[in-house]
Amino acid sequence: MITDIRNIGIFAHVDAGKTTLSERLLVKSGEIRSAGYVDSGTAHTDRLDVERRRGISVKSACAPLSWKGASIRLIDTPGHADFSSEIERGMWAIDGAILLVSAPDGIQPQTEVLFRKLRQTRIPTLIFVNKMDRNVSLLSDVLSSIRKQLSPAAFDAKSSEDMMAAIAETDEEALDAYMEGVIWDKKTLISHAAKGVSDGCMYPVYAGSALTGEGVDELLDAVVSFLPKPEEDSGSTVSGVVFAVEPDPLMGRAAYVRLFSGTLKNRDMARITVHKENEYGEADTVEERKITQIRSIGASGRGDDVGEMKAGDIAVVYGLGDVKTGQVIGDSALLPEKIRLGSIRAPLFMTKVIPESADQLPSLKRALELLAAEDPLLDVTIISGSMHVKLMGAIQLEVLKEDLLSRFQLHVDFSEPEVIYRETIKQTAVGFVAYTMPKPCWAVIKFEISPSPRGSGVTFESTVSPRQIKLRYQHQVANSIRLATRQGMLGWQVDDVHVKLIDGGDHEIHTHPLDFVVATPMAFMDALQRGGSTLLEPILEMEVTVDENGAGRIIGEMNAMRGCVLSTNAKDGKIKLLCEAPAAESADFPVRFQRITSGRGALSSKLKGYRECDLTMGKTCPRRGVHPLDTAKYILAARSALDGEIFG
């Protein structure tokens, strides 16, 4: 049995050479004979038709390789920000990462986003400066940018002195030696640096070319030397996560599983956590599914039937039925913290999916449900009788259209994408509900809801004694806040609020176990109505590079989009502008930008945050269910949802 395992992911800004590096690693390890190429559609990790046609990665792909006795499971993730959810789910499965930086392009916005997420999730990371075959002299400049924009703890892995200096930042013994001019031998340096890398406080930087193979051997050595093995906990309770799913016409849905503890075998009964919801309620339930087969990871996808997987393994599992990406296998409490963290980037746009004819609606609904199982952030919703999906951007929309045609033979159109706004409370207010009729029921809640700083999210606290409301009911209130904030007075998700439970009561006889779940949205909306709602619009930060003659036109475009230029930097006849603009005004800017620059400019963007805007600049969103302040109808609908076992 192989015990020297590494689970690693490759991350990069789009076009940095990530898939090319994956191919080169597979060749170097002997897993494949020759490298495929993105542009020709022959890359082994670009397995979908749409990926081969477009020459971009859309889905994360897993492939095996071995190096110096270590078995390495490699996850190649998309680079485009539109597929950030795929990138994050790839992070769930790994214990270490390689972050690519393109030498000619330097640190790009998505590079910074990815590095922050890797650091936030405490994933040990190596940095590889790619495309050095174009200009070797760029390394010192890129290394300087890495230290300035990513982390000062980055060091040149080929320089013993640089490594010694980096170790000395956190090691007193190394500091004393370094101050005396002593440089440890390479073996000692690697031993000490490995701990710093594993702790997330040191980042070795390598350089080379994925295209030619230069520097790739050293990078593989570093994977084995610096990146940690997965923790082995095979004897305890099963705990794992489904980080990807794929359709399989013969064996049913294939689930890519990373197991963190316990052991799974063919014919085992696996307990999976299933999230169920409708417009009135939501909850997690646990169901048992019989595993029919466990397959290893192969170079072109699924490998051989291995019969079992242990803690630390990544494998393809069959028999989990209609399992979805993100579902938990076994005990969710044993999962790492990183799986419970928020996404890199939430969808910014919503669009209506329009079938070619009305009789295609059932087929369209089934197709979208399957696609939502693969990417839950699509969040397929029925609004006013029409199917709506959420999206990151224009590229994802184009890929979705191709997917529906190639996989499901459905010709569809989309409405003009609409921005997904958010809302928050204007001023602190108190909300109250006494849900005591019709019997049997009893849940009295008083909230104080106050605005919070932008980006702080929704927080909850309780100042109520267990003598007033039993702790189990207070937990129900806390868990129901997510349900209450799904749609506010303007119809958008409520964000950046602090919810404080300040008073209330239960009844020893009349309180039904789920009365506080029903009552929480009513009390919340009462407070939101009293405090008033403010519309929040998403703001994009854009990095634009143009020649000197084009800068004036870009500044004019930003002003027209209610945006602004934050900074400019001129170098070698090019001007780099850091700008920001509302997503609503800049949705079609990438298309105009290509026309303005005749395709010779560079543009990248990321979500900067949300800011208040007047309702005349935005819009409201239709409510998907009964409004909680329409008390009689809401209670009836909520009780019907409970009777339908939405809460298990």
N, C-alpha and C positions, 0 to 999 in steps of 0.2 A: 504493500500500500504506500502511495506517495504521501509524504508528510511535509515536504518542503514546498509549500504552496505560496503563491502571490496572486492576489486578486487586484488588478490595476485597471485604471481607466485613462484614456487619452482625451484631453480637452484643449480647445483652441478657438480663437476667433476664426470666422469663416475664411477659407482660402489660405490658411497658414500651413497647410500640408499635413493635416492630421491623418487622413485616410491613407495618404502616401506613406507616412511613417508606419502605420499599422501593417501595410503590405510588406514594407521592408523588414519589420520585426519578424513577420511570419516566414519570410525568405531566409533571414539570417539563422533562424532556429531550425530550419529544415522542414517546417510544417507544410510549406508549398514550394514548388520548384521555381516558379518565376512570379514576379510581382505583377499584379493587375494595375490598371491605371484608371483614375477617376474620369478623365476626359473621354476615354474610349469605352467606358461603361463596363470594365472588366475587373474592377476591384472586388476582392472576395468579401469584404465587409459591407459593400453596397449591394444588398440582395433583392431589393424591390425594383420593379420595372421603372417606377417613377424616379428612383435614385440613379439608375443607369442612364435614363434618358436625359435627366437634368444635370448629371454630374455633381450632385450634392448629396450629403447624407441627411436622411429624414428620420430614420429610426436608429437607436443604439443597436450595435451588433456585437456579439460575443464570439471570441475565437480563442483556441488554445495554442500555446507554444511552450517549449522547454528550453532552458538555458543553464548549463553547468549544474545539472542535477535538480534544478528547481522547476516545478510545474507552474506555468503562468497562465492565468485566465485574463484575457485582454478584452476590455470593452471600449469599442470605438464609438464615440458619441457625435451627434450632429454639431456643427459649428455655428449655424445660423441662429440668431436670437429668437426667431419665430418658433423654434423647437426646443425652447429652454426647459419645458417640462420633461422631455426625453433626456436632456442632459442631467437634470436633477435626479431622475430615477436611476440613471447610470451610477450616480454617486452613492445610492443606497447599497449597491452590491459590492463596492470595492473597499480595500484597506489602504491603498496607496494610489498616487496619481502622477501622470506626466502632463505638464502644462507646456504647450508649444507656443513659442513666440517667433513670428516671422521676422528675420533680420532686416529685410528691406523696409518693412512696414512698422517695426517697433511695437510698443505697447499700444494696443487698440482698446476701445471701450469694452468690448465683450471679454477681452483678456482680463481686465480689471474686475469685471463682474464675476467671472469664473474663479479668479484667485480669491476674492473675498468670500465666495461660497465655500471653496475648499478650506480656507482658513477657519471660517465659521463652524464647519463640520469637523474640524480638527483631522483632516485627511492628510497624512504625510505626502509631500509633493516634491518631485524633481522638475526642473525647468530645462527644456531643450530649445536652444536657439537654432531654428531651422533656416534652410536656404542660404547657408553660408558659402555655397559654391558660387553665389553671385558676387559677393564682395566680402572677403575675409576681414578686411579692416573695420567692418561694422561692429565686431564683437564688443570692443571696449565701450562704444556708444550705447549699444543695447544693454550691456551689463549695468552701465550707469543708470539707464532708464528703469531697469528692473529694480534696482536698489531704491530709486527715487519714487517710483509709482506703485511698486508692489510691496517690497520689503527690504529694509536695510540689512536683513539677515541672509540675503542671497550672496553666494560666494562662487568664485571660479573653481570648479571641481578639479581642474587640471593643475592648479597652483597650490602646492603644499603650504606656502606662506599665507595665501588667502584663506585656506581651510583652517589653518592654525589660528589666524586672527578671528575667524568666525566662532570657533570653539571657545576662544578666550573670552568672548562676550558673556558666556554663561557658565564658565568653568574656571574656578580660582586657580587650580593647579596649572591649567593651560595658560592662564594670564601671567602667572609668575614666570613660567618658562619662556613665554613669548617676550616678556619685558627684558629678559636676560639674553634675548637673541637666539633662543633654542627653538628649533623646528623639529617636532616629533617625526619618526619614520612613518611611511605611508600606512602601514598596517594599524598602527596606534591611532593615527588621525582618523582613519575610516571607522575604527571601533568607537571612538568618542563622538564622531560626527553622526553616526547612525542613531545614537540616542537623541541627539538634538533634532534630527530629521523626524524621528518617530514622535517626539514631543511637539512637533509643529513650530519649532523656534529656529530652524535652520533650513535653507533651501539651496541645494547644490545646483549649479548651472553648468550644463553641457552644451556643446555647439557642434554643428555638422550639417549634413544634408540628407534628408530622407530619400531624395531622388537618387543620389549616387551611393548612399550607404555610409558616407563618411561620418564617423562619430557614433554610429549606431551600436557597434560592439561595446563601446564604453558605456553607453546608455543602458544596455542590457545588464552589464556588470553592476551598474548602480542600482538597478531594480532589485537584484539579488542581495546586494550589500546594504542598501539603505532602507528599502521599503519593507514594512513588517509583514510577518506571517499572520494569517487570521487566528484569532483565539480559538482553541479547541475546547469544546464543551459538549461532547457527543453523548455523554451519559445522562444529561439532565433533560428537563422538559423541552419539547420541540418549540422552536420560535424561528420564524422566517418571514420573508416578504416576497411577493410577486412583483418583480420590477419591470416585466414586459410580458405581453401575451401575443400569440400569433394564431391564425386559423390553421386547422389541419383537417382536410376533408375526410381522411381515413380514421384518425384516432381522436378526433375532437380537439378542443382548444388546447394549445401548448402553452404552458406557463413557465416562464424563466424565473427560477426561485433562487434566492440567496438564503442559505440556512445559517443562523447564528448560534443555535444551540440544539441539542438533541440529534436524533437520527430518524430518517424517513426511509421506508422500504416499499417495494412493490406489494400491493394488496393491503397496505396499512390504511386505517381510517384516519384521514387528516381532518383536523378541526380548523375551519376557516372562519374568519370574522367577516360578515356580510353587512354592508351598510344599506339600509332601506329608508326611503323617504318618499313623501309626496308633498303637496303644497301645505299640508297641515301638521306634519310631524316627521320625525326621523329618529333612528336609533340603530345601534349595532346589535346584530344577533349572531350566534355561533351555530354553524351547521357542520355536519360531518360528510365528507366526500371520500370515496374509495380510490386510492391511487392505483392506476392500471399499469403504468410504466414510468420508469425514471431513466432518462438518457443523458449521456455526457454531452459536453459542448464540442462541436466539430468545427473544422476550419471554414466550412461553408454553411454552418448552422448547427443542426442537431447531429449528434454523434451516435454512439452505440448504446444499447440497453445495458446499463450498469447495475440495475436492480436496487441500488440504495444510494443515499447521500448522507454525509455527516456534517457536523458543524464546521463552517468555513467553506463548504462546497458551494459551487454554482452549478445547477443542472436544469434540464428541461423535464417538467413533471406533467403527466397526463392523468386524466380522471377527475379533475377538479371542477368539472361541469362548466357553468357559465362564469367562471372566475374572472375577475377584472384586475387590471393593473392597480397596484397599491393595496390589494387585500392581504391580510395577515394570515399566516399559517401558524396555528398553535397559540402560544401565550404572547400577547402584544406587549405586556409589561416588561418582557425580556429583550425587546428590540433596542438597538442603539438610539441615542438621542437624536442623531442626524435624520432619522426617518420621520420624526415628528416635527421637524422644522419646516418653516414656510417655503414656498416655491421661489425660485430665482426671479421669475417674472410672471405675474398673473395676466390672463387675457385682457386686452384693451378694447377689443371690438366685438360686436355681436351682429350677426347677419341672418336673414331669413333664407332658408333653403327652399327653392321653388322647383318642384318636379316638372317634367315635360308635360305630363297629363295628370289629372286628378286620380286616376285609377292606379298610379304608381305610388301613392301615399303610403300604403301598407309596406311595400317593398323598401321605400325610402326610410321609413321608421325603423325597420329591422336593420338596415344597413348602417344607419347612424348609431343605433344602439351597439352594434358590433364595433364600430370605430371608437365609440366612447368607452368601451371596455378596454381598448388598447390605450386610449388617451382620455382619462376622466375629465381633464380640463376643458374638453369640448363642451361639456355640460349641456347636452341636448335638452331643450326645453320647448314645450308647446305654449305659445302665446297667441291668444285670439285665434286658435285653431290651426296655426302654422308652425312648422318646425324651425327652431332657431338654434344656432350653435355659437359658441364663443371662440375667438381666434386671437392669435398674437399679432398677425400682420398679413400683408398681401401675398407673400410667398406661401404661407400655410394655406391660404384660401385657394390658390392655384393648385397646390398639391392635393387638397381635399377634393377638388373637382375632378382631377385626374384619377384619384383613388376610387371615387364613386363610379366612374365610367369603366375603368379597367378591371376592378374587382367585382362590381355588382351590376355592370351594364346599365347604369342609370345616368341619363343625360339630365343635368340640373343646371339651374342658374341661381345666382345669389342676388339678394337686394344689396343696395349700397351699404357697406359696413357702417354701423353706428357705433359711436364711442360708448364704452361702458363707464358711466360716471359712478361716483360714490356720493354719499351724503353724511353729514354729521350734525350734531345738535348745536344750535346757536348759543344757547346759554343754559346754565344749570337749572334743572327742573325736577320736580318730584312727581312720580307716577304711582297710581294706586289701583288695585283691583281687589274686589271681594267676590271670589268665585264660589258662591254658596248655593246657587240655584241653577238648574233644577236638581234636586237631590237624586242619588247620593253624591255629594261633592262638598269639599271645603278646602279652599286655599286662599289665604289672604296675603297679599304681597304689597310692600311699599318700597319703591326704588328711588334713589337719588342718582340722576344721570348728569354727568358734567362733560364738557368738551376736553379733549386731551391734545397734546402737541401732534403735529402732522407726522405720520409714520409710526405712531406708537401703537396703533391697532386698538382692539377692544380688550379692556381689562375688567376684572370683577373682584369684588371683596364683599364680605358680609360682616356686619356689626351686630347681628341678631343672635341672641342666646339660643342654645339648643332647647331650652325650656319653652321658648316661643314657637320655633320651627325646628323640628327634629333634624339632625344632621343629614340623614338620608334624603330628606326633602330639600335641604339647602344644596346638596350635591346635584339634585335634579334641576334646581334653578340655575346653578352655574353651568351645567351641561346644556341647558336649553337656551342660553344666551345666543349661541350660534344660530339657532332656529329663529330667534326673535330679531336678529340683525340682518337676516337675508334680504328683507325689503323694508325700507322706511317709509316716511310720509310721501316722498317723491318717487317711490318705487325702486330705489337703488339700494345696494348693500350699505349698511350703516358702518362707519369706521371712525377710528380716533375718538372713542368715548370711554369714560370710566363709569362702570355700573356698580353702585353700592346698594346692597340689600340692607335697609335701615329699620324695617319693621315688618310685622306680619304675624301669621298664626296658622296652626293646623288644628284639627279636631280629632280627638281620640277615636271617635266612632265614625264620623261622616267623611273623613278624608280618604279618598280613593288613592291608591298608590301612584297614579300618574296625574293627579289634579294640578300639581305645581308645574308640570310640563305644559299643560294646557293654559295655565294662568300667566306664565312668564311673558309670552308675547303681548298679552293684553296690557299688563302693567308697564311693559317697556314702551309700547306705542302710546300709552297715555302720557308718559313723561316726554316722549319725543314730540307729541302734538303740543304740549304745553311749552316746551323749550324752543320749538321751531326748528326747521331743517335748513341747512345750508348745502348747496350743491358743490361738489368737489370734482374738478376735472383733472385727468392725467396729463402730466407734463413730461415731454421727452427731452433728453439731453442728446445733442447731436454733435459729432466731430466731423467737420467738413474740410477736405483738402482740395484746393483748386490752384490754378496758376494765378499769378498776380493780377491779371486782367479780369479775372472772374470774381474777385472778392467783393467788388461793389454790387454786383448783381445778387450775390448771395445775401448780403446785408439787407438789400431791398426786399428780398423774398422773406427774410425773417421778420422784418417790420410788418409786412403785409399779413403774416400769419400770427400776429399778436405775440411774436417772439422777440428775442434779443440776442446779441452777440456778447458772450461773457468774456472772451479773451481771444487774442490773435497771436500767431507766432509765424514769422517769415523765415524761410531757410531754402537756399538753393533754388530760387525762383518760384517756390511754392509757398502758399499761405495756408496755415492750418487754423481754422476757426472753431472755437468751442461755443455752441449755441444752445438755446433752449426755446421750445415752442409747444403750445398745446397740441395734444394728439389729434383733436378734432380738426384743427386747421392744417395739420401737416401730414395727414394720412396719404395724400398723393404726392407729397414732396419728392420722394425717391424717384418717381417717374419724371417729374419736371427737372430734377437735378441732372439726370442722365442726358436730357435734351439740352439743358443749359451748358453743360460741360462737354457735350459731344462724346460722352462715355469715358472721358479722360480724368474725371475727378474721382475722389473717394469719399464715401459717406457711410457712417455707422451711427447707430442710435441705441439708447437704452432708456428705460423708465427712470426718471429722476424722482418723481413723487407726485403728490396731489396738492392742488391749491384751490382756494375758494374761487368760484366764478358766479356771475349773475345768472339767474335762471333763463334770462333771454338769450344767453350764449350757449345754453345746453338744452336739455329736455327731460321730461319725466319718463318713467318706464311703466308700462301696464302691469298691474298686479296679477300674479300668477294664481292666487287663490283668494279665499275670502279674507277681507281686512279684519284684523283682530279687534278693531274698534266697532265693527258691525257685530256686536256681541252675540245676539241670538243665533245668527247664521254661522258665525265662527265656532261657537260652542257645539252646535249640531254637527258641523263638518269635522271638527277635531275629534268628537266622540265617535263618529263614523270611521275615522282613520284608526282610532284605537281599537274599535271592534274588528277592523280588518287586519289586526295584529301587526300594524306598522312598527310597533315597539317590541314585538316578539312575545 
